Amino acid sequence: MKIKKSSLKLNNYKSTLSMSIPFILSLCIAFALFCSSMLGLQVFGISLNKIGLLPLELYGLYYIFHVKKGKIQGNRYIKAFIILYMIQIIGSILSLAFRDYISFLEWEDRLVNNAVQYLFIYFPIAFFVFSYSNKKALFSSFKSIMIKICRFHAIYVLIQFVLWNTISINITDILINQMFSHIFGSYGVAYGNTGTQIFLRITGLNSDAAFLSILMLIGYCFDKNKVYKILYFASTIFAVSRVGMFSIAMLMCIEVFLYLVKHRHGIKQKVIIRSFIGVVILLFPVIVVYNNSPSVQNYIDLLFGRILTIFNSDADIYGTGRHMSYPFLSIYSWFFDLNIIERLIGVGIRTEGLVLNHSQYIASFFDFNRTMLTSAWAIECDFASILLGNGIIGMLVYLYLYIQLIKSKDMSLILLGIGLLVFGIMYDVFISTIVQTTLIFIFAYRGDMLCTKKQVQSH
């Protein structure tokens, strides 16, 4: 019996060990994801998004050259990332050489930044993750850390919303701009005026509501906790992010539909009663607060007003409504405003908006704002941004990766693929650090599992 117990303990220890990764690597992943989850913060003028990746990159280089002895491995998906990153680099360099947009602010800086970050940051990280021997443990650690970070941001957003609508304190403004005295840069506070009073778009530790929403979308797909799922959706409401609300609401509808299909032969009465009670518990405090708080009334009225403009570009010429027209404009520009090479690899991401500027047809009716006329700008739509920025090759890679997510048997990945695809129609998030990092970890693990499955079937 003693031998069996000791043997059982040893097997459990080995099993636990096989599902774990070095503590330092866990810290590097946590630091990278946490820094990547906060858009707009800087240290000494350098984006915190990129600084956060450096420890993970250094660990990866150590692993590749010391452990793997310079041998880079990968599955079939690594080819997609190599193609995508090479396009980013080559397209940016060719635009610098042959495009003359020097009169636009930040044009050169953005293209140089593209080439540098993909060559010296994303490439090493992708090679490391795809070469790591225990991808299952690596992905498990990544997913666990990502869920914790998403929960942290959701809770922080809730606190920010409550403090602002009760005692008019913006905790982020105090934390970033006052307590840390602009060490992390000047945080742009998203105040607005509805005509009756000042309101605050609750974006947490992010300077952009849509970026917060993409974080909440990832959390919604990975997290199994229903309370947090509701909080992720609520966070997009607090941020008044139409694209975030629409995307997560759509995923909710898909989950409800699949549940009804699965239980089409009869849903237990307990489930119906429990669901009804849950809805009442959620709506009751909202109704009470709405009737007693002018601030919340104003907030909800604004919210519904913005939702109604999602598919109305005339009512919202600078927001999500106009983003819906970008795919059509980009297709026209791809055909008539790019040369053959640019149609293949694009003009460089985050500067592709200038193609629309120089299109005589589009310029004749499109309402460019002041920034668009003076600075390099990115089109706030993944489809348009990638088609013009990375060409048709980049577009094929983009669609390939998302279709692979949707084709997987893991419901969290299916929802993520659908959510990112829909989100990308109304905003540009594919090239964001948090999305790129997430995709690298997912496909390194998914490809490894497919290889293992094929090996088992062959035997």
C-alpha positions in Angstrom: 0.0 0.0 0.0 2.8 2.4 0.9 4.5 1.7 -2.5 1.2 2.3 -4.3 0.6 5.6 -2.4 4.2 6.8 -3.1 3.8 5.8 -6.7 0.5 7.7 -6.9 2.1 10.8 -5.4 5.0 10.6 -7.8 2.6 10.3 -10.8 0.6 13.3 -9.5 3.8 15.3 -9.1 4.8 14.4 -12.6 1.4 15.3 -14.0 1.5 18.7 -12.2 5.0 19.3 -13.3 4.0 18.6 -17.0 1.3 21.2 -16.7 3.5 23.9 -15.3 6.0 26.3 -16.7 9.0 28.1 -15.0 7.9 30.8 -12.6 10.1 33.4 -14.3 8.3 32.6 -17.6 4.9 33.0 -15.9 6.0 36.4 -14.6 7.2 37.5 -18.1 3.8 36.4 -19.6 1.9 38.2 -16.9 4.0 41.4 -17.3 3.6 41.3 -21.1 -0.2 40.8 -21.0 -0.8 43.4 -18.2 1.2 46.1 -20.0 -0.4 45.2 -23.3 -3.9 45.5 -21.7 -3.4 49.3 -21.1 -3.5 51.5 -24.3 -2.2 55.0 -24.1 0.3 54.7 -21.2 3.9 55.4 -21.8 7.3 55.3 -20.0 9.9 57.9 -21.2 7.8 58.3 -24.4 7.8 54.6 -25.2 4.5 52.7 -25.3 4.0 50.5 -22.3 2.5 47.9 -24.7 5.9 47.4 -26.3 8.0 47.7 -23.0 5.9 44.9 -21.5 6.9 42.5 -24.2 10.7 42.9 -23.7 11.1 40.5 -20.7 9.2 37.8 -22.6 11.3 38.4 -25.7 14.5 38.2 -23.7 13.4 34.9 -22.1 12.4 33.7 -25.5 15.8 34.5 -27.0 17.5 32.7 -24.1 15.3 29.7 -24.6 15.9 29.5 -28.4 19.6 29.9 -28.2 20.4 28.2 -24.9 17.8 25.4 -24.6 17.0 24.8 -28.3 20.5 25.6 -29.5 19.2 28.0 -32.1 16.7 25.4 -33.5 13.4 27.1 -34.3 10.4 24.8 -34.5 6.8 25.4 -35.4 3.6 23.9 -36.9 1.7 24.9 -40.0 0.3 28.1 -38.4 3.7 29.7 -37.9 3.9 30.1 -41.7 0.9 32.4 -41.6 2.6 34.6 -38.9 5.9 34.7 -40.9 4.1 35.8 -44.1 2.1 38.4 -42.2 5.1 39.9 -40.4 7.3 39.8 -43.5 4.5 41.8 -45.4 4.4 44.3 -42.5 8.2 44.8 -42.8 8.6 44.8 -46.6 5.4 46.9 -47.2 6.6 49.6 -44.8 10.1 49.7 -46.3 8.7 50.0 -49.9 6.3 52.7 -48.9 9.2 54.7 -47.4 11.2 54.2 -50.6 8.5 54.9 -53.2 5.5 56.7 -51.6 5.8 60.5 -51.0 3.6 61.3 -48.0 6.4 63.2 -46.2 4.2 66.2 -45.7 1.9 64.2 -43.4 2.9 64.1 -39.7 4.1 60.7 -38.3 4.1 59.0 -41.7 7.8 58.1 -41.6 7.8 57.3 -37.9 4.9 54.9 -38.2 6.4 53.0 -41.0 9.8 52.7 -39.3 8.0 51.6 -36.1 6.2 48.9 -38.1 9.4 47.5 -39.5 11.2 47.6 -36.2 8.5 46.2 -33.9 7.7 43.2 -36.2 11.3 42.4 -36.9 12.7 42.8 -33.4 9.7 42.1 -31.1 6.9 40.1 -32.7 9.2 37.7 -34.7 11.3 36.6 -31.7 8.2 36.1 -29.5 6.4 34.1 -32.2 9.4 31.9 -32.8 9.8 31.3 -29.0 6.2 30.4 -28.4 5.9 28.1 -31.4 9.3 26.5 -30.4 8.4 25.9 -26.8 8.4 22.2 -25.9 5.3 22.2 -23.6 2.8 24.3 -25.5 -0.1 22.9 -23.5 1.3 24.2 -20.2 2.3 27.5 -21.9 -1.2 28.1 -23.3 -2.8 27.1 -20.0 -0.7 29.6 -18.1 -1.4 32.3 -20.7 -5.1 31.7 -20.6 -5.2 31.7 -16.8 -3.2 35.0 -16.6 -5.4 36.6 -19.3 -8.6 35.8 -17.5 -7.2 37.3 -14.3 -6.1 40.5 -16.1 -9.6 40.8 -17.8 -11.3 40.4 -14.5 -9.0 43.1 -12.9 -9.9 45.5 -15.7 -13.7 44.7 -15.4 -13.7 45.3 -11.6 -11.7 48.5 -12.0 -14.1 49.8 -14.6 -17.0 49.0 -12.3 -15.3 50.9 -9.4 -14.6 53.9 -11.8 -18.2 53.9 -12.9 -19.6 53.9 -9.3 -17.2 56.6 -8.1 -18.0 58.9 -11.0 -21.8 58.5 -10.8 -21.9 58.9 -7.0 -19.3 61.4 -5.9 -18.0 62.6 -9.3 -14.4 61.3 -8.8 -12.5 60.0 -11.8 -10.1 57.5 -10.2 -8.0 57.1 -13.3 -7.4 60.8 -13.7 -6.3 60.9 -10.0 -4.1 57.8 -10.3 -2.3 58.5 -13.6 -2.2 62.3 -13.9 -2.0 63.3 -10.2 -0.6 60.5 -8.0 2.1 59.4 -10.5 2.6 62.9 -11.9 2.4 61.9 -15.5 5.2 59.3 -15.2 3.1 57.1 -17.5 2.3 60.0 -19.8 -0.7 62.3 -19.9 -3.8 60.3 -19.6 -6.5 61.7 -21.9 -9.7 61.8 -19.9 -12.8 61.0 -22.1 -15.1 63.8 -20.8 -18.0 64.9 -23.0 -21.0 67.2 -22.8 -24.6 66.1 -23.6 -26.0 69.6 -23.3 -27.3 69.1 -19.8 -24.2 67.9 -17.9 -20.7 66.5 -18.2 -20.4 62.8 -18.5 -17.5 60.4 -18.5 -16.9 57.5 -20.8 -15.6 54.8 -18.4 -12.5 53.3 -20.1 -10.7 52.1 -17.0 -6.9 52.2 -17.4 -7.2 52.6 -21.2 -7.4 55.7 -23.2 -9.8 54.2 -25.8 -13.2 52.6 -25.2 -12.9 50.2 -28.1 -9.6 48.9 -26.9 -11.1 48.2 -23.4 -14.0 46.4 -25.2 -11.6 44.1 -27.1 -10.1 43.2 -23.8 -13.6 42.5 -22.4 -14.4 40.4 -25.5 -11.3 38.2 -25.0 -12.3 37.8 -21.3 -15.9 36.9 -22.2 -14.7 34.2 -24.5 -12.1 32.6 -22.2 -13.8 33.1 -18.8 -16.4 30.5 -17.8 -17.7 32.4 -14.8 -21.2 33.8 -15.6 -20.9 36.7 -13.2 -17.8 38.0 -14.8 -19.3 37.4 -18.3 -22.1 39.8 -17.3 -19.5 42.2 -15.9 -17.5 42.2 -19.2 -20.6 43.1 -21.1 -21.5 45.8 -18.5 -18.0 47.3 -18.9 -18.7 47.9 -22.6 -21.9 49.6 -21.6 -20.1 51.8 -19.1 -17.6 52.7 -21.8 -20.5 53.5 -24.2 -18.7 51.4 -26.8 -21.1 50.5 -29.5 -18.8 48.0 -31.2 -18.1 46.3 -27.8 -21.7 46.1 -26.8 -22.8 44.8 -30.2 -20.0 42.2 -30.4 -20.5 40.7 -27.0 -24.3 40.9 -27.2 -24.1 38.9 -30.4 -21.9 36.2 -28.7 -24.5 36.1 -25.9 -27.2 35.5 -28.4 -25.2 32.7 -30.1 -24.7 31.0 -26.7 -28.4 31.2 -25.8 -29.3 29.9 -29.3 -26.9 26.9 -28.9 -28.2 26.2 -25.4 -31.8 26.2 -26.7 -30.8 23.9 -29.6 -29.0 21.5 -27.2 -32.1 21.4 -24.9 -34.7 21.6 -27.7 -36.6 18.5 -26.3 -37.4 20.4 -23.1 -35.8 22.9 -20.7 -36.2 22.2 -17.0 -38.6 24.4 -15.2 -35.9 25.2 -12.6 -33.7 26.7 -15.3 -36.5 29.0 -16.6 -37.3 30.2 -13.1 -33.7 30.7 -12.2 -33.1 32.7 -15.4 -36.2 34.8 -14.7 -35.0 35.6 -11.2 -31.6 36.4 -12.5 -32.9 38.9 -15.0 -35.1 40.5 -12.3 -32.2 40.8 -9.9 -30.1 42.5 -12.6 -32.8 44.9 -13.8 -34.3 45.9 -10.5 -31.3 47.9 -9.2 -30.8 49.5 -12.7 -34.4 50.7 -12.7 -34.2 52.0 -9.1 -30.9 53.9 -9.8 -32.2 55.2 -13.1 -35.3 56.7 -11.4 -33.3 58.3 -8.7 -30.1 59.5 -10.4 -30.1 62.2 -13.0 -26.5 61.3 -13.8 -27.4 57.7 -14.7 -30.5 58.8 -16.6 -28.4 61.0 -18.7 -25.9 58.2 -19.2 -28.5 55.6 -20.3 -30.2 58.2 -22.6 -26.8 58.9 -24.2 -26.2 55.1 -24.5 -29.4 54.4 -26.4 -28.8 57.4 -28.6 -25.3 56.1 -29.6 -26.6 52.6 -30.2 -29.2 53.9 -32.7 -26.4 55.5 -34.8 -24.5 52.2 -35.4 -25.9 51.7 -38.9 -26.6 55.4 -39.6 -23.5 57.1 -41.1 -25.4 60.3 -41.6 -26.2 60.6 -37.9 -22.7 59.7 -36.8 -20.2 61.0 -39.4 -17.1 60.4 -37.3 -18.0 57.3 -35.4 -19.1 53.6 -35.8 -21.7 54.6 -38.4 -19.0 55.8 -40.8 -16.7 52.8 -40.0 -19.3 50.6 -41.7 -18.5 52.4 -45.1 -14.8 51.8 -44.9 -14.8 48.2 -46.4 -16.5 49.5 -49.5 -14.1 52.5 -49.8 -11.1 50.3 -49.3 -12.1 47.9 -52.0 -12.5 50.8 -54.5 -9.0 52.2 -53.5 -7.4 48.7 -53.7 -8.6 48.4 -57.3 -8.0 52.0 -58.5 -5.4 53.7 -56.2 -2.7 51.0 -55.7 -0.1 49.6 -58.0 0.3 45.8 -58.5 2.9 45.3 -55.7 0.8 47.4 -53.3 -2.2 45.3 -54.1 -0.3 42.3 -53.0 1.5 43.6 -49.8 -0.1 47.0 -49.1 1.3 50.4 -48.2 2.2 49.8 -44.6 -0.2 49.4 -41.7 -1.3 52.4 -39.6 -0.7 54.8 -42.6 -3.2 53.2 -45.0 -5.7 56.0 -44.5 -3.6 58.3 -46.7 -4.6 56.1 -49.7 -8.1 57.4 -49.2 -6.8 61.0 -48.9 -5.2 60.7 -52.4 -8.1 59.0 -54.1 -9.8 61.7 -56.2 -13.1 59.9 -56.3 -13.3 59.3 -52.5 -11.9 62.8 -51.7 -14.8 64.3 -53.7 -17.4 63.2 -51.2 -15.7 61.8 -48.0 -15.6 64.2 -45.0 -12.0 64.0 -43.8 -11.4 65.6 -40.3 -8.5 67.9 -39.6 -6.2 65.1 -38.3 -6.8 63.0 -41.4 -5.7 65.9 -43.6 -2.5 66.6 -41.7 -1.2 63.3 -40.2 -0.8 59.7 -41.1 -3.8 57.7 -39.9 -5.1 54.2 -39.6 -8.5 53.2 -40.9 -10.7 52.2 -38.0 -11.8 48.9 -39.6 -9.8 45.8 -39.8 -11.0 44.8 -43.2 -10.1 48.1 -44.8 -6.9 48.6 -42.8 -5.5 45.2 -43.7 -6.6 45.3 -47.4 -4.8 48.6 -48.0 -2.1 48.2 -45.3 -1.1 44.6 -46.0 -2.6 43.9 -49.4 -4.5 40.9 -50.6 -1.9 38.5 -49.1 -2.4 40.1 -45.7 -6.1 39.9 -46.1 -6.0 36.2 -46.9 -3.8 35.5 -43.8 -6.2 37.5 -41.7 -9.2 35.6 -42.9 -7.4 32.3 -42.6 -6.5 32.7 -38.9 -10.0 33.8 -37.9 -11.6 31.0 -40.0 -9.3 28.5 -38.2 -10.6 29.7 -34.9 -14.2 29.4 -36.0 -13.6 25.9 -37.3 -12.1 24.6 -34.0 -14.1 22.5 -31.6 -13.3 24.7 -28.6 -16.3 26.9 -28.1 -14.2 29.7 -26.5 -12.1 29.8 -29.7 -15.1 29.7 -31.9 -16.7 32.7 -30.1 -13.4 34.5 -30.1 -13.0 34.1 -33.9 -16.6 35.3 -34.5 -16.2 38.1 -32.0 -12.9 39.4 -33.5 -14.2 39.2 -37.0 -17.4 41.2 -36.3 -15.5 43.6 -34.0 -13.0 44.2 -36.9 -15.7 45.4 -39.2 -16.3 48.3 -37.0 -12.8 48.9 -35.6 -9.1 48.1 -36.2 -7.9 45.7 -33.5 -6.1 42.9 -35.4 -2.7 44.6 -35.2 -3.1 45.6 -31.5 -0.5 44.0 -29.2 -3.0 42.2 -27.1 -4.7 40.5 -30.1 -1.4 39.6 -31.8 -0.1 38.1 -28.6 -3.3 36.2 -28.0 -3.3 34.7 -31.5 0.4 33.6 -31.2 -0.3 31.6 -28.0 -3.6 30.2 -29.4 -2.1 28.9 -32.7 1.1 27.6 -31.2 -1.0 25.4 -28.9 -3.8 24.6 -31.5 -1.2 23.5 -34.1 0.6 21.4 -31.6 -2.6 19.6 -30.6 -3.5 18.9 -34.3 0.0 17.4 -34.9 -0.4 15.2 -31.8 -3.9 14.1 -33.0 -2.5 13.1 -36.4 0.3 11.2 -34.9 -2.1 9.2 -32.7 -4.4 8.5 -35.7 -1.4 7.3 -37.8 -0.5 4.7 -35.1 
